[in-house]
């Protein structure tokens, strides 16, 4: 009986378990996989340099290539453009208020379309002018006094004579095949010159990123058109 009386009376409500005191030490911050905040302008510059490398690669080709040798320079150019498109949107919209981003999107789309049209027109104009130039330069040595021309006509004429049976027509077809070869070579050289010019332009545009304002978005910031 005395043992039972010495027991404390049960409480009216269950006791709450006290939580351990919160730690005063701050949790360790996870380190980024990239040590610095990369500004979009450096990505744009790197992309333009890659585009320049692809254009320069295309300018060094010739007509004795396979389709696979054309694919890889094109892959390099498209990879460079991938480094340009997304960062350029961040750089364009970062410092624009949300109320004006709709107008900014319209303006940027207009400039993008105008830039594409101007670039296409410039490329076509340069190609046509350079094709005329190379055709005139190649035509300087295509005359009956050139032994290489006479050798080509002498080798091509029997094949056309076998097809037509007409000596005069075979001779005209041999000269026409030489004319087609000249136009083919002039057109190829014009395109290669165009690629080289665009490679130089890409390098010049890459140097302009040094004049751009630093545009690094804050963590969690929403950079888009509202």
LONU-597983 format. One record per residue (C-alpha): residue in three letters; chain; x, y, z. Coordinates in pm, whole numbers. Example, Ala and Ser with C-alpha at 12.3 -4.5 7.8 and 13.67 -1.06 7.14 Angstrom:
+------+-------+--------+--------+--------+
: rest : kette :      u :      v :      w :
+------+-------+--------+--------+--------+
:  ALA :     A :   1230 :   -450 :    780 :
:  SER :     A :   1367 :   -106 :    714 :
+------+-------+--------+--------+--------+
This chain:
+------+-------+--------+--------+--------+
: rest : kette :      u :      v :      w :
+------+-------+--------+--------+--------+
:  UNK :     A :      0 :      0 :      0 :
:  UNK :     A :    279 :    244 :     80 :
:  UNK :     A :    442 :    167 :   -258 :
:  UNK :     A :    121 :    243 :   -440 :
:  UNK :     A :     74 :    572 :   -252 :
:  UNK :     A :    427 :    686 :   -335 :
:  UNK :     A :    355 :    672 :   -710 :
:  UNK :     A :    286 :   1016 :   -867 :
:  UNK :     A :    -61 :   1079 :   -994 :
:  UNK :     A :   -101 :   1061 :  -1376 :
:  UNK :     A :   -130 :   1399 :  -1544 :
:  UNK :     A :   -462 :   1520 :  -1675 :
:  UNK :     A :   -327 :   1549 :  -2033 :
:  UNK :     A :    -38 :   1378 :  -2211 :
:  UNK :     A :    290 :   1551 :  -2186 :
:  UNK :     A :    443 :   1694 :  -2509 :
:  UNK :     A :    786 :   1592 :  -2616 :
:  UNK :     A :   1012 :   1892 :  -2634 :
:  UNK :     A :   1200 :   1937 :  -2959 :
:  UNK :     A :   1575 :   1958 :  -2937 :
:  UNK :     A :   1713 :   2308 :  -2966 :
:  UNK :     A :   1773 :   2422 :  -3322 :
:  UNK :     A :   2127 :   2419 :  -3436 :
:  UNK :     A :   2283 :   2760 :  -3456 :
:  UNK :     A :   2522 :   2653 :  -3731 :
:  UNK :     A :   2416 :   2737 :  -4086 :
:  UNK :     A :   2384 :   2449 :  -4329 :
:  UNK :     A :   2668 :   2414 :  -4568 :
:  UNK :     A :   2602 :   2564 :  -4905 :
:  UNK :     A :   2640 :   2331 :  -5195 :
:  UNK :     A :   2912 :   2435 :  -5433 :
:  UNK :     A :   2823 :   2497 :  -5792 :
:  UNK :     A :   2959 :   2272 :  -6058 :
:  UNK :     A :   3067 :   2593 :  -6237 :
:  UNK :     A :   3282 :   2818 :  -6017 :
:  UNK :     A :   3160 :   3152 :  -6159 :
:  UNK :     A :   2839 :   3299 :  -6294 :
:  UNK :     A :   2884 :   3282 :  -6669 :
:  UNK :     A :   2766 :   3589 :  -6854 :
:  UNK :     A :   2567 :   3526 :  -7174 :
:  UNK :     A :   2801 :   3749 :  -7370 :
:  UNK :     A :   3083 :   3496 :  -7336 :
:  UNK :     A :   2853 :   3222 :  -7467 :
:  UNK :     A :   2755 :   3447 :  -7757 :
:  UNK :     A :   3121 :   3518 :  -7833 :
:  UNK :     A :   3212 :   3150 :  -7818 :
:  UNK :     A :   2919 :   3063 :  -8044 :
:  UNK :     A :   3022 :   3321 :  -8302 :
:  UNK :     A :   3378 :   3188 :  -8302 :
:  UNK :     A :   3246 :   2835 :  -8358 :
:  UNK :     A :   3032 :   2965 :  -8645 :
:  UNK :     A :   3342 :   3133 :  -8787 :
:  UNK :     A :   3532 :   2804 :  -8765 :
:  UNK :     A :   3253 :   2623 :  -8950 :
:  UNK :     A :   3244 :   2886 :  -9225 :
:  UNK :     A :   3622 :   2878 :  -9262 :
:  UNK :     A :   3609 :   2499 :  -9285 :
:  UNK :     A :   3350 :   2527 :  -9563 :
:  UNK :     A :   3567 :   2778 :  -9750 :
:  UNK :     A :   3854 :   2526 :  -9769 :
:  UNK :     A :   3653 :   2258 :  -9952 :
:  UNK :     A :   3662 :   2175 : -10323 :
:  UNK :     A :   3448 :   1991 : -10578 :
:  UNK :     A :   3620 :   1655 : -10514 :
:  UNK :     A :   3443 :   1594 : -10183 :
:  UNK :     A :   3189 :   1343 : -10057 :
:  UNK :     A :   2857 :   1434 :  -9890 :
:  UNK :     A :   3001 :   1337 :  -9552 :
:  UNK :     A :   3269 :   1601 :  -9583 :
:  UNK :     A :   3001 :   1868 :  -9618 :
:  UNK :     A :   2796 :   1749 :  -9320 :
:  UNK :     A :   3056 :   1804 :  -9047 :
:  UNK :     A :   3132 :   2171 :  -9123 :
:  UNK :     A :   2757 :   2227 :  -9120 :
:  UNK :     A :   2732 :   2052 :  -8782 :
:  UNK :     A :   2997 :   2288 :  -8644 :
:  UNK :     A :   2809 :   2593 :  -8771 :
:  UNK :     A :   2475 :   2479 :  -8623 :
:  UNK :     A :   2645 :   2399 :  -8290 :
:  UNK :     A :   2781 :   2753 :  -8280 :
:  UNK :     A :   2434 :   2896 :  -8347 :
:  UNK :     A :   2303 :   2693 :  -8054 :
:  UNK :     A :   2539 :   2885 :  -7826 :
:  UNK :     A :   2405 :   3215 :  -7958 :
:  UNK :     A :   2024 :   3197 :  -7964 :
:  UNK :     A :   1941 :   3125 :  -7598 :
:  UNK :     A :   2198 :   3361 :  -7436 :
:  UNK :     A :   2105 :   3644 :  -7669 :
:  UNK :     A :   1746 :   3630 :  -7539 :
:  UNK :     A :   1869 :   3659 :  -7181 :
:  UNK :     A :   2091 :   3953 :  -7272 :
:  UNK :     A :   1804 :   4121 :  -7458 :
:  UNK :     A :   1532 :   4089 :  -7191 :
:  UNK :     A :   1724 :   4105 :  -6863 :
:  UNK :     A :   1720 :   4483 :  -6812 :
:  UNK :     A :   1378 :   4543 :  -6971 :
:  UNK :     A :   1079 :   4590 :  -6735 :
:  UNK :     A :    810 :   4326 :  -6756 :
:  UNK :     A :    558 :   4577 :  -6882 :
:  UNK :     A :    774 :   4641 :  -7189 :
:  UNK :     A :    887 :   4288 :  -7266 :
:  UNK :     A :    601 :   4226 :  -7507 :
:  UNK :     A :    712 :   4518 :  -7719 :
:  UNK :     A :   1072 :   4403 :  -7687 :
:  UNK :     A :    980 :   4058 :  -7819 :
:  UNK :     A :    811 :   4214 :  -8122 :
:  UNK :     A :   1108 :   4440 :  -8189 :
:  UNK :     A :   1357 :   4156 :  -8156 :
:  UNK :     A :   1153 :   3935 :  -8390 :
:  UNK :     A :   1145 :   4217 :  -8643 :
:  UNK :     A :   1522 :   4266 :  -8621 :
:  UNK :     A :   1580 :   3891 :  -8648 :
:  UNK :     A :   1370 :   3865 :  -8963 :
:  UNK :     A :   1528 :   4176 :  -9112 :
:  UNK :     A :   1874 :   4046 :  -9028 :
:  UNK :     A :   1800 :   3715 :  -9195 :
:  UNK :     A :   1672 :   3890 :  -9508 :
:  UNK :     A :   1969 :   4125 :  -9523 :
:  UNK :     A :   2214 :   3839 :  -9466 :
:  UNK :     A :   2054 :   3628 :  -9739 :
:  UNK :     A :   2060 :   3920 :  -9983 :
:  UNK :     A :   2423 :   3996 :  -9901 :
:  UNK :     A :   2521 :   3633 :  -9948 :
:  UNK :     A :   2346 :   3611 : -10284 :
:  UNK :     A :   2497 :   3939 : -10403 :
:  UNK :     A :   2849 :   3842 : -10297 :
:  UNK :     A :   2813 :   3502 : -10462 :
:  UNK :     A :   2696 :   3649 : -10793 :
:  UNK :     A :   2971 :   3912 : -10800 :
:  UNK :     A :   3243 :   3665 : -10713 :
:  UNK :     A :   3112 :   3416 : -10969 :
:  UNK :     A :   3145 :   3678 : -11243 :
:  UNK :     A :   3494 :   3762 : -11119 :
:  UNK :     A :   3614 :   3400 : -11116 :
:  UNK :     A :   3453 :   3329 : -11454 :
:  UNK :     A :   3646 :   3617 : -11610 :
:  UNK :     A :   3969 :   3506 : -11444 :
:  UNK :     A :   3925 :   3147 : -11561 :
:  UNK :     A :   3835 :   3266 : -11910 :
:  UNK :     A :   4173 :   3439 : -11946 :
:  UNK :     A :   4346 :   3110 : -12023 :
:  UNK :     A :   4067 :   2933 : -12213 :
:  UNK :     A :   4170 :   2999 : -12573 :
:  UNK :     A :   4281 :   2782 : -12867 :
:  UNK :     A :   4644 :   2878 : -12803 :
:  UNK :     A :   4643 :   2696 : -12468 :
:  UNK :     A :   4775 :   2337 : -12506 :
:  UNK :     A :   4561 :   2220 : -12212 :
:  UNK :     A :   4245 :   2343 : -12387 :
:  UNK :     A :   4336 :   2170 : -12712 :
:  UNK :     A :   4413 :   1849 : -12523 :
:  UNK :     A :   4075 :   1859 : -12348 :
:  UNK :     A :   3886 :   1920 : -12675 :
:  UNK :     A :   4078 :   1640 : -12845 :
:  UNK :     A :   3984 :   1396 : -12568 :
:  UNK :     A :   3617 :   1504 : -12537 :
:  UNK :     A :   3532 :   1529 : -12908 :
:  UNK :     A :   3557 :   1153 : -12993 :
:  UNK :     A :   3308 :   1065 : -12722 :
:  UNK :     A :   3050 :   1315 : -12848 :
:  UNK :     A :   3120 :   1208 : -13207 :
:  UNK :     A :   3038 :    850 : -13112 :
:  UNK :     A :   2707 :    967 : -12962 :
:  UNK :     A :   2595 :   1199 : -13244 :
:  UNK :     A :   2786 :   1092 : -13555 :
:  UNK :     A :   2822 :   1459 : -13653 :
:  UNK :     A :   3174 :   1602 : -13645 :
:  UNK :     A :   3066 :   1968 : -13622 :
:  UNK :     A :   2811 :   1895 : -13345 :
:  UNK :     A :   3067 :   1688 : -13156 :
:  UNK :     A :   3313 :   1977 : -13164 :
:  UNK :     A :   3049 :   2223 : -13039 :
:  UNK :     A :   2948 :   1985 : -12760 :
:  UNK :     A :   3312 :   1951 : -12654 :
:  UNK :     A :   3346 :   2330 : -12628 :
:  UNK :     A :   3014 :   2348 : -12442 :
:  UNK :     A :   3135 :   2089 : -12190 :
:  UNK :     A :   3441 :   2307 : -12131 :
:  UNK :     A :   3213 :   2606 : -12078 :
:  UNK :     A :   3004 :   2409 : -11826 :
:  UNK :     A :   3319 :   2309 : -11641 :
:  UNK :     A :   3428 :   2674 : -11625 :
:  UNK :     A :   3090 :   2781 : -11482 :
:  UNK :     A :   3101 :   2499 : -11230 :
:  UNK :     A :   3445 :   2598 : -11107 :
:  UNK :     A :   3355 :   2969 : -11095 :
:  UNK :     A :   3036 :   2899 : -10897 :
:  UNK :     A :   3225 :   2680 : -10647 :
:  UNK :     A :   3496 :   2942 : -10597 :
:  UNK :     A :   3229 :   3209 : -10545 :
:  UNK :     A :   3060 :   3006 : -10271 :
:  UNK :     A :   3392 :   2937 : -10102 :
:  UNK :     A :   3468 :   3311 : -10104 :
:  UNK :     A :   3127 :   3379 :  -9952 :
:  UNK :     A :   3193 :   3135 :  -9668 :
:  UNK :     A :   3530 :   3297 :  -9605 :
:  UNK :     A :   3373 :   3644 :  -9588 :
:  UNK :     A :   3110 :   3526 :  -9341 :
:  UNK :     A :   3384 :   3367 :  -9129 :
:  UNK :     A :   3555 :   3706 :  -9105 :
:  UNK :     A :   3222 :   3873 :  -9022 :
:  UNK :     A :   3158 :   3617 :  -8746 :
:  UNK :     A :   3495 :   3689 :  -8587 :
:  UNK :     A :   3421 :   4063 :  -8601 :
:  UNK :     A :   3083 :   4008 :  -8433 :
:  UNK :     A :   3246 :   3793 :  -8166 :
:  UNK :     A :   3475 :   4082 :  -8076 :
:  UNK :     A :   3172 :   4309 :  -8024 :
:  UNK :     A :   3062 :   4110 :  -7718 :
:  UNK :     A :   3329 :   4298 :  -7523 :
:  UNK :     A :   3109 :   4606 :  -7558 :
:  UNK :     A :   2799 :   4433 :  -7422 :
:  UNK :     A :   2671 :   4495 :  -7072 :
:  UNK :     A :   2721 :   4216 :  -6820 :
:  UNK :     A :   2392 :   4025 :  -6806 :
:  UNK :     A :   2381 :   3747 :  -6547 :
:  UNK :     A :   2031 :   3659 :  -6429 :
:  UNK :     A :   1972 :   3628 :  -6055 :
:  UNK :     A :   1894 :   3289 :  -5910 :
:  UNK :     A :   1528 :   3210 :  -5967 :
:  UNK :     A :   1471 :   3508 :  -6195 :
:  UNK :     A :   1218 :   3461 :  -6475 :
:  UNK :     A :   1362 :   3596 :  -6799 :
:  UNK :     A :   1094 :   3576 :  -7063 :
:  UNK :     A :    822 :   3771 :  -7231 :
:  UNK :     A :    518 :   3817 :  -7010 :
+------+-------+--------+--------+--------+
